[in-house]
């Protein structure tokens, strides 16, 4: 089976989608949006190759409710075959569960561009919804589920429409704090200037932030 290059996995994820989720960040992005909060995911040589079946084993090991899986990056659709293999395995996994689980993918490409690329058709066809479009820092206005208001939330299935269509879209962006293995991560969609204000606030208290992902 085709492997996918992954930066990290995280659970529980309480932002970036409906309910309590698992998060998968893929590795590698050449779009390079100015102000990206995840520059550590850009280098395609970083991260590690993971078999989709291993991701499912990780999901099966998780405790508590799971309402869906969010795939971000990096740019997931720059690994179209790996992404399709991952989503196919996730689709099989969720069909054996009693609780509905949606598959939400974030992309820096517009939905129109994704839909026009034949190599992306398989992966796109397995998403319940995509949040699509490049991040434009000056248009970061705290819009639901989007880093900037030029991006669009595109439901692709009835479950996607139920959870992400119109007024069903998530509330304004929120951030989640995670600490493990000596690292502290902020997960979610920061408002414009939030990360610089955080770093300045920490510095004012004598705390130095090292290996900052948005400055990687």
Backbone as CSV, one residue per row, in Angstrom:
resi,resn,N_x,N_y,N_z,CA_x,CA_y,CA_z,C_x,C_y,C_z
1,UNK,0.846,-1.198,0.000,0.000,0.000,0.000,0.878,1.243,0.000
2,UNK,0.424,2.308,-0.661,1.172,3.551,-0.740,1.265,4.216,0.625
3,UNK,2.474,4.567,1.024,2.675,5.274,2.288,2.406,6.755,2.087
4,UNK,2.179,7.438,3.199,1.974,8.881,3.177,2.975,9.509,4.139
5,UNK,3.528,10.655,3.764,4.537,11.299,4.604,3.841,12.187,5.621
6,UNK,4.094,11.909,6.898,3.355,12.546,7.988,4.291,13.338,8.886
7,UNK,3.830,14.511,9.281,4.543,15.340,10.251,4.203,14.920,11.676
8,UNK,2.919,14.789,11.966,2.504,14.400,13.323,1.039,13.971,13.335
9,UNK,0.694,13.273,14.415,-0.678,12.877,14.705,-1.056,13.493,16.042
10,UNK,-2.328,13.800,16.214,-2.739,14.365,17.506,-4.175,13.985,17.840
11,UNK,-4.383,13.662,19.116,-5.716,13.405,19.664,-5.673,13.701,21.163
12,UNK,-6.717,14.317,21.736,-7.936,14.785,21.072,-7.736,16.151,20.426
13,UNK,-8.361,16.334,19.295,-8.371,17.602,18.590,-9.753,18.212,18.775
14,UNK,-9.807,19.384,19.402,-11.098,20.014,19.686,-11.309,21.280,18.857
15,UNK,-10.399,21.519,17.915,-10.556,22.599,16.943,-10.394,21.968,15.556
16,UNK,-10.515,22.763,14.512,-10.317,22.276,13.135,-11.345,21.229,12.723
17,UNK,-12.585,21.471,13.119,-13.641,20.571,12.675,-14.684,20.326,13.746
18,UNK,-15.647,19.494,13.397,-16.792,19.200,14.246,-16.418,18.260,15.389
19,UNK,-16.805,18.622,16.610,-16.687,17.722,17.750,-15.257,17.417,18.163
20,UNK,-15.072,16.212,18.699,-13.750,15.733,19.123,-13.175,14.891,18.001
21,UNK,-11.920,15.199,17.616,-11.383,14.634,16.391,-9.976,14.086,16.593
22,UNK,-9.506,13.398,15.575,-8.087,13.056,15.462,-7.512,13.924,14.357
23,UNK,-6.290,14.403,14.557,-5.655,15.260,13.571,-4.439,14.596,12.952
24,UNK,-4.308,14.726,11.637,-3.171,14.181,10.898,-2.570,15.311,10.071
25,UNK,-1.315,15.660,10.357,-0.626,16.694,9.598,0.343,16.028,8.635
26,UNK,0.131,16.221,7.337,1.028,15.665,6.344,2.233,16.580,6.153
27,UNK,3.310,16.006,5.647,4.578,16.720,5.516,4.834,17.110,4.067
28,UNK,5.238,18.352,3.860,5.622,18.816,2.542,4.645,19.810,1.963
29,UNK,5.143,21.000,1.618,4.312,22.016,0.978,5.212,22.986,0.228
30,UNK,4.916,23.198,-1.048,5.675,24.160,-1.845,4.895,25.445,-2.098
31,UNK,3.681,25.550,-1.554,2.885,26.758,-1.758,3.516,27.930,-1.006
32,UNK,3.886,27.700,0.256,4.625,28.697,1.029,3.875,29.983,1.310
33,UNK,2.654,29.885,1.809,1.873,31.086,2.117,2.573,31.934,3.174
34,UNK,2.682,33.225,2.934,3.255,34.138,3.926,2.393,34.119,5.180
35,UNK,3.041,34.042,6.340,2.314,34.028,7.607,1.822,32.665,8.026
36,UNK,2.184,31.608,7.298,1.763,30.248,7.657,2.217,29.905,9.072
37,UNK,1.322,29.313,9.848,1.634,28.954,11.232,2.263,27.579,11.346
38,UNK,2.441,26.887,10.228,2.962,25.508,10.269,4.122,25.333,9.299
39,UNK,5.071,26.240,9.346,6.192,26.158,8.412,7.052,24.914,8.644
40,UNK,6.936,24.310,9.824,7.669,23.075,10.078,7.165,21.923,9.219
41,UNK,6.007,22.092,8.587,5.469,21.039,7.720,5.848,21.244,6.255
42,UNK,6.623,22.272,5.935,6.910,22.571,4.527,7.916,21.616,3.902
43,UNK,8.982,21.304,4.610,10.096,20.538,4.051,9.657,19.112,3.722
44,UNK,9.638,18.719,2.446,9.164,17.375,2.095,10.089,16.264,2.571
45,UNK,11.320,16.614,2.949,12.267,15.601,3.416,12.111,15.315,4.905
46,UNK,11.384,16.158,5.612,11.170,15.942,7.048,9.997,14.981,7.247
47,UNK,9.637,14.731,8.490,8.557,13.801,8.784,8.971,12.369,8.515
48,UNK,8.000,11.486,8.398,8.303,10.075,8.119,7.187,9.443,7.300
49,UNK,7.562,8.445,6.516,6.586,7.707,5.724,5.838,6.727,6.627
50,UNK,4.527,6.750,6.538,3.678,5.924,7.395,2.662,5.198,6.521
51,UNK,2.465,3.928,6.778,1.441,3.165,6.075,0.057,3.565,6.606
52,UNK,-0.923,3.771,5.737,-2.264,4.116,6.208,-2.820,3.143,7.239
53,UNK,-2.497,1.865,7.112,-2.987,0.893,8.098,-2.464,1.195,9.493
54,UNK,-1.257,1.767,9.581,-0.693,2.132,10.886,-1.473,3.290,11.500
55,UNK,-1.958,4.195,10.652,-2.783,5.305,11.155,-4.086,4.756,11.723
56,UNK,-4.677,3.784,11.046,-5.917,3.180,11.558,-5.667,2.469,12.881
57,UNK,-4.538,1.798,13.013,-4.227,1.153,14.293,-4.116,2.199,15.397
58,UNK,-3.540,3.345,15.078,-3.471,4.440,16.060,-4.875,4.914,16.433
59,UNK,-5.742,5.089,15.435,-7.114,5.508,15.718,-7.825,4.498,16.611
60,UNK,-7.617,3.222,16.340,-8.271,2.180,17.143,-7.764,2.163,18.583
61,UNK,-6.582,2.717,18.817,-6.016,2.725,20.173,-6.521,3.896,21.013
62,UNK,-7.241,4.837,20.398,-7.652,6.056,21.095,-8.867,5.787,21.972
63,UNK,-8.904,6.468,23.105,-10.034,6.371,24.023,-10.983,7.543,23.815
64,UNK,-12.229,7.335,24.167,-13.204,8.420,24.136,-13.856,8.586,22.780
65,UNK,-14.762,9.563,22.682,-15.519,9.769,21.445,-14.621,10.278,20.325
66,UNK,-15.021,9.987,19.100,-14.279,10.455,17.938,-15.299,10.787,16.852
67,UNK,-15.430,12.083,16.564,-16.444,12.542,15.620,-15.917,12.703,14.198
68,UNK,-14.604,12.603,14.036,-14.065,12.744,12.692,-12.558,12.826,12.698
69,UNK,-12.007,12.934,11.506,-10.563,13.042,11.314,-10.297,14.263,10.441
70,UNK,-9.379,15.099,10.880,-8.952,16.266,10.110,-7.567,16.002,9.544
71,UNK,-7.412,16.220,8.236,-6.112,16.088,7.579,-5.674,17.474,7.133
72,UNK,-4.502,17.878,7.590,-3.975,19.190,7.240,-2.517,19.023,6.849
73,UNK,-1.768,20.099,6.919,-0.368,19.975,6.518,0.432,21.203,6.857
74,UNK,1.466,21.373,6.034,1.734,20.755,4.749,0.579,20.958,3.748
75,UNK,0.778,20.432,2.575,-0.285,20.441,1.576,-0.650,19.001,1.235
76,UNK,-1.779,18.528,1.779,-2.149,17.128,1.578,-2.219,16.705,0.114
77,UNK,-2.704,17.589,-0.765,-2.902,17.196,-2.159,-1.615,17.229,-2.980
78,UNK,-0.485,17.573,-2.351,0.796,17.382,-3.016,1.288,15.943,-2.851
79,UNK,0.535,15.147,-2.092,0.738,13.700,-2.025,-0.560,13.019,-2.467
80,UNK,-0.992,13.224,-3.701,-2.337,12.747,-4.080,-2.527,11.249,-3.935
81,UNK,-1.514,10.451,-4.280,-1.668,8.998,-4.160,-1.658,8.572,-2.701
82,UNK,-0.725,9.130,-1.928,-0.666,8.798,-0.507,-1.906,9.257,0.223
83,UNK,-2.385,10.467,-0.104,-3.597,10.983,0.519,-4.798,10.111,0.178
84,UNK,-4.896,9.711,-1.087,-6.013,8.846,-1.487,-5.966,7.511,-0.750
85,UNK,-4.768,6.941,-0.603,-4.636,5.676,0.128,-5.017,5.857,1.595
86,UNK,-4.594,6.971,2.183,-4.932,7.248,3.581,-6.436,7.407,3.745
87,UNK,-7.060,8.203,2.896,-8.497,8.445,3.020,-9.302,7.176,2.742
88,UNK,-8.827,6.331,1.830,-9.511,5.063,1.567,-9.501,4.189,2.814
89,UNK,-8.364,4.159,3.498,-8.263,3.357,4.724,-9.122,3.962,5.831
90,UNK,-9.147,5.286,5.925,-9.981,5.949,6.930,-11.462,5.715,6.634
91,UNK,-11.819,5.690,5.366,-13.210,5.441,4.997,-13.633,4.036,5.405
92,UNK,-12.773,3.060,5.167,-13.079,1.684,5.602,-13.198,1.608,7.113
93,UNK,-12.298,2.309,7.805,-12.306,2.302,9.276,-13.616,2.845,9.833
94,UNK,-14.076,3.970,9.280,-15.261,4.606,9.865,-16.541,3.848,9.568
95,UNK,-16.551,3.062,8.481,-17.760,2.316,8.152,-18.056,1.204,9.159
96,UNK,-17.064,0.839,9.957,-17.273,-0.180,10.972,-17.609,0.383,12.339
97,UNK,-17.894,1.676,12.399,-18.176,2.330,13.679,-19.648,2.698,13.788
98,UNK,-20.137,2.776,15.028,-21.520,3.174,15.263,-21.682,4.690,15.171
99,UNK,-20.644,5.433,15.536,-20.711,6.892,15.587,-20.244,7.479,14.246
100,UNK,-21.024,8.369,13.622,-20.590,8.952,12.349,-19.274,9.720,12.520
101,UNK,-18.363,9.547,11.584,-17.072,10.243,11.610,-16.846,10.869,10.242
102,UNK,-16.636,12.173,10.222,-16.402,12.838,8.946,-14.909,12.966,8.656
103,UNK,-14.587,13.090,7.373,-13.217,13.284,6.910,-13.119,14.684,6.323
104,UNK,-12.381,15.556,6.998,-12.229,16.957,6.614,-10.776,17.207,6.243
105,UNK,-10.535,17.788,5.064,-9.175,18.032,4.594,-8.985,19.519,4.320
106,UNK,-7.875,20.063,4.822,-7.494,21.447,4.560,-6.493,21.474,3.408
107,UNK,-6.686,22.391,2.467,-5.779,22.514,1.325,-5.510,23.970,1.011
108,UNK,-4.296,24.254,0.568,-3.944,25.591,0.114,-4.310,25.835,-1.337
109,UNK,-4.849,24.828,-2.022,-5.329,24.992,-3.383,-6.828,25.293,-3.370
110,UNK,-7.302,26.026,-4.356,-8.738,26.263,-4.461,-9.443,24.952,-4.811
111,UNK,-10.721,24.881,-4.475,-11.483,23.681,-4.806,-11.569,23.496,-6.319
112,UNK,-11.697,24.595,-7.052,-11.765,24.495,-8.514,-10.485,23.881,-9.075
113,UNK,-9.341,24.263,-8.525,-8.081,23.702,-9.014,-7.979,22.224,-8.665
114,UNK,-8.379,21.859,-7.454,-8.344,20.452,-7.067,-9.251,19.619,-7.963
115,UNK,-10.445,20.138,-8.227,-11.411,19.397,-9.033,-10.942,19.232,-10.477
116,UNK,-10.059,20.121,-10.916,-9.568,20.062,-12.296,-8.354,19.151,-12.457
117,UNK,-7.814,18.652,-11.366,-6.615,17.812,-11.426,-7.019,16.337,-11.328
118,UNK,-6.895,15.568,-12.398,-7.316,14.155,-12.364,-6.633,13.356,-11.262
119,UNK,-5.371,13.669,-10.959,-4.653,12.902,-9.938,-5.206,13.121,-8.534
120,UNK,-6.039,14.171,-8.355,-6.625,14.450,-7.040,-8.036,13.891,-6.895
121,UNK,-8.600,13.346,-7.985,-10.007,12.950,-7.980,-10.309,11.883,-6.939
122,UNK,-9.446,10.882,-6.813,-9.705,9.786,-5.878,-9.745,10.315,-4.445
123,UNK,-8.739,11.110,-4.069,-8.698,11.660,-2.708,-9.876,12.592,-2.468
124,UNK,-10.136,13.481,-3.406,-11.221,14.453,-3.233,-12.560,13.738,-3.092
125,UNK,-12.718,12.635,-3.813,-13.974,11.896,-3.757,-14.230,11.198,-2.436
126,UNK,-13.242,11.129,-1.575,-13.411,10.478,-0.273,-13.544,11.479,0.880
127,UNK,-13.478,12.776,0.573,-13.614,13.812,1.604,-15.091,14.132,1.832
128,UNK,-15.467,14.363,3.067,-16.807,14.883,3.343,-16.864,16.381,3.112
129,UNK,-15.731,17.044,3.332,-15.643,18.483,3.081,-14.172,18.860,2.971
130,UNK,-13.916,19.941,2.235,-12.575,20.498,2.183,-12.650,21.976,2.543
131,UNK,-11.609,22.454,3.215,-11.406,23.888,3.417,-10.289,24.254,2.457
132,UNK,-10.624,25.020,1.411,-9.724,25.154,0.268,-9.377,26.600,-0.036
133,UNK,-8.129,26.784,-0.472,-7.658,28.092,-0.902,-6.406,28.504,-0.160
134,UNK,-5.580,29.342,-0.779,-4.345,29.780,-0.128,-4.627,30.700,1.057
135,UNK,-3.740,30.658,2.034,-3.854,31.570,3.171,-3.319,32.937,2.759
136,UNK,-4.130,33.983,2.987,-3.738,35.361,2.695,-3.762,36.122,4.010
137,UNK,-2.586,36.443,4.522,-2.478,36.977,5.883,-3.316,38.231,6.099
138,UNK,-3.325,39.131,5.120,-4.069,40.390,5.297,-5.582,40.163,5.333
139,UNK,-6.025,38.974,4.931,-7.453,38.675,4.943,-7.828,37.735,6.097
140,UNK,-6.952,37.630,7.074,-7.244,36.849,8.285,-8.132,37.696,9.186
141,UNK,-9.405,37.373,9.225,-10.383,38.153,9.985,-11.149,37.299,10.993
142,UNK,-10.572,36.166,11.377,-11.227,35.331,12.373,-12.481,34.657,11.866
143,UNK,-12.454,34.196,10.602,-13.618,33.564,9.986,-13.652,32.079,10.331
144,UNK,-14.856,31.522,10.486,-15.012,30.135,10.920,-14.234,29.164,10.040
145,UNK,-13.436,28.335,10.698,-12.693,27.237,10.075,-11.704,27.665,8.996
146,UNK,-11.525,28.965,8.798,-10.657,29.433,7.723,-9.599,30.380,8.279
147,UNK,-8.374,30.249,7.760,-7.322,31.162,8.162,-7.519,32.539,7.579
148,UNK,-8.101,32.616,6.384,-8.391,33.906,5.756,-9.698,33.797,4.995
149,UNK,-10.388,34.928,4.842,-11.766,34.856,4.350,-11.883,34.603,2.843
150,UNK,-10.765,34.511,2.130,-10.822,34.094,0.728,-10.978,32.586,0.592
151,UNK,-10.659,31.848,1.630,-10.782,30.397,1.588,-12.258,29.997,1.645
152,UNK,-12.568,28.812,1.143,-13.953,28.370,1.117,-14.102,27.005,1.781
153,UNK,-15.232,26.831,2.443,-15.587,25.538,3.027,-16.525,24.858,2.037
154,UNK,-16.105,23.705,1.515,-16.870,23.041,0.457,-17.346,21.674,0.944
155,UNK,-18.614,21.524,1.324,-19.153,20.202,1.665,-19.253,19.346,0.403
156,UNK,-18.931,18.072,0.521,-18.923,17.181,-0.636,-19.829,15.965,-0.467
157,UNK,-20.359,15.756,0.726,-21.264,14.636,0.999,-22.397,15.135,1.893
158,UNK,-23.458,14.359,2.069,-24.516,14.777,2.994,-23.990,15.018,4.414
159,UNK,-23.072,14.157,4.900,-22.514,14.373,6.229,-21.708,15.668,6.258
160,UNK,-20.962,15.938,5.192,-20.218,17.187,5.119,-21.139,18.391,5.125
161,UNK,-22.258,18.308,4.414,-23.213,19.412,4.379,-23.858,19.623,5.742
162,UNK,-24.140,18.518,6.425,-24.760,18.604,7.749,-23.844,19.304,8.739
163,UNK,-22.551,19.023,8.648,-21.613,19.546,9.651,-20.910,20.826,9.228
164,UNK,-20.796,21.061,7.925,-19.990,22.201,7.467,-20.688,23.092,6.451
165,UNK,-21.940,22.825,6.165,-22.658,23.644,5.197,-23.350,24.824,5.849
166,UNK,-23.217,26.001,5.258,-23.918,27.192,5.726,-23.692,27.482,7.194
167,UNK,-24.795,27.627,7.938,-24.705,27.991,9.353,-24.187,26.848,10.213
168,UNK,-24.036,25.647,9.630,-23.518,24.518,10.405,-22.012,24.594,10.587
169,UNK,-21.332,25.485,9.856,-19.872,25.602,9.962,-19.474,25.937,11.390
170,UNK,-18.273,25.536,11.743,-17.788,25.729,13.103,-17.746,27.205,13.466
171,UNK,-17.764,27.539,14.757,-17.665,28.937,15.171,-16.295,29.513,14.833
172,UNK,-16.112,30.785,15.198,-14.860,31.481,14.907,-13.663,30.679,15.401
173,UNK,-12.495,30.845,14.780,-11.326,30.042,15.108,-10.974,30.061,16.584
174,UNK,-10.520,28.926,17.062,-10.060,28.792,18.436,-8.718,28.084,18.410
175,UNK,-7.980,28.208,19.502,-6.676,27.565,19.593,-6.687,26.553,20.729
176,UNK,-5.929,25.488,20.545,-5.819,24.419,21.519,-4.350,24.272,21.905
177,UNK,-4.096,24.119,23.182,-2.727,23.995,23.680,-2.424,22.534,23.953
178,UNK,-1.272,22.062,23.465,-0.842,20.693,23.685,0.606,20.681,24.144
179,UNK,0.918,19.891,25.154,2.290,19.783,25.650,2.671,18.317,25.740
180,UNK,3.790,17.945,25.076,4.274,16.578,25.151,5.731,16.545,24.728
181,UNK,6.485,15.630,25.308,7.884,15.385,24.951,8.704,16.671,24.899
182,UNK,8.467,17.546,25.860,9.257,18.767,25.937,8.850,19.846,24.957
183,UNK,7.763,19.630,24.209,7.310,20.616,23.231,5.906,21.093,23.586
184,UNK,5.663,22.362,23.369,4.341,22.936,23.542,3.848,23.369,22.167
185,UNK,2.660,22.914,21.794,2.115,23.236,20.480,0.804,23.987,20.626
186,UNK,0.635,24.965,19.766,-0.649,25.619,19.614,-1.284,25.057,18.353
187,UNK,-2.472,24.524,18.490,-3.160,23.873,17.393,-4.423,24.665,17.071
188,UNK,-4.648,24.911,15.810,-5.850,25.633,15.425,-5.538,26.713,14.414
189,UNK,-6.399,27.714,14.354,-6.255,28.787,13.378,-6.073,30.096,14.126
190,UNK,-4.841,30.589,14.226,-4.625,31.847,14.942,-5.146,33.039,14.151
191,UNK,-5.590,34.058,14.876,-5.918,35.305,14.217,-4.631,36.030,13.838
192,UNK,-4.729,36.953,12.935,-3.563,37.685,12.477,-2.865,38.359,13.659
193,UNK,-1.588,38.075,13.809,-0.795,38.687,14.873,-0.801,37.933,16.184
194,UNK,-1.662,36.921,16.335,-1.749,36.185,17.606,-0.414,35.550,17.996
195,UNK,0.265,34.921,17.034,1.486,34.191,17.356,2.612,35.137,17.749
196,UNK,2.704,36.279,17.084,3.717,37.262,17.466,3.415,37.857,18.832
197,UNK,2.138,38.085,19.125,1.765,38.595,20.448,2.074,37.571,21.531
198,UNK,1.842,36.294,21.228,2.155,35.243,22.187,3.649,35.217,22.488
199,UNK,4.450,35.243,21.437,5.903,35.188,21.620,6.397,36.392,22.419
200,UNK,5.863,37.583,22.118,6.256,38.788,22.848,5.835,38.702,24.313
201,UNK,4.641,38.150,24.549,4.167,38.005,25.917,5.010,37.051,26.732
202,UNK,5.427,35.950,26.097,6.309,35.005,26.775,7.656,35.643,27.074
203,UNK,8.186,36.383,26.097,9.484,37.034,26.294,9.424,38.034,27.430
204,UNK,8.292,38.726,27.568,8.139,39.704,28.640,8.150,39.041,30.013
205,UNK,7.879,37.759,30.043,7.889,37.001,31.293,9.148,36.159,31.442
206,UNK,10.108,36.406,30.581,11.390,35.706,30.672,11.375,34.318,30.089
207,UNK,10.396,34.018,29.248,10.285,32.694,28.644,10.676,32.793,27.172
208,UNK,11.663,32.004,26.761,12.113,32.011,25.377,11.479,30.860,24.618
209,UNK,10.845,31.174,23.506,10.244,30.139,22.658,11.278,29.716,21.622
210,UNK,11.702,28.445,21.684,12.698,27.931,20.742,12.023,27.035,19.698
211,UNK,12.653,26.915,18.520,12.132,26.069,17.437,10.669,26.382,17.162
212,UNK,10.391,27.661,16.977,9.019,28.109,16.752,8.577,27.662,15.370
213,UNK,7.480,26.914,15.285,7.105,26.279,14.024,6.756,27.296,12.947
214,UNK,6.184,28.443,13.315,5.805,29.396,12.284,6.985,30.234,11.792
215,UNK,8.171,30.001,12.403,9.401,30.643,11.932,10.439,29.626,11.540
216,UNK,10.035,28.367,11.365,10.978,27.267,11.091,11.731,27.513,9.790
